[in-house]
């Protein structure tokens, strides 16, 4: 559910802004959505990391939080 998330919404890791949402579009005819976002290239984390919509309220919109998962090395 991406209600309240829009293109240009902040993308954060541990509360720090590291990028922004680029677009939100339909992935298929079943109503599934794809959220495209960018992250500063100098921050590395696994593609298996999770992203969750959070925030909202009377003043601010929603944001996308990344919960990094790091590869075992």
Helices and strands as residue ranges (DSSP letters): E 10-13, E 16-26, E 33-39, E 50-55, E 62-67
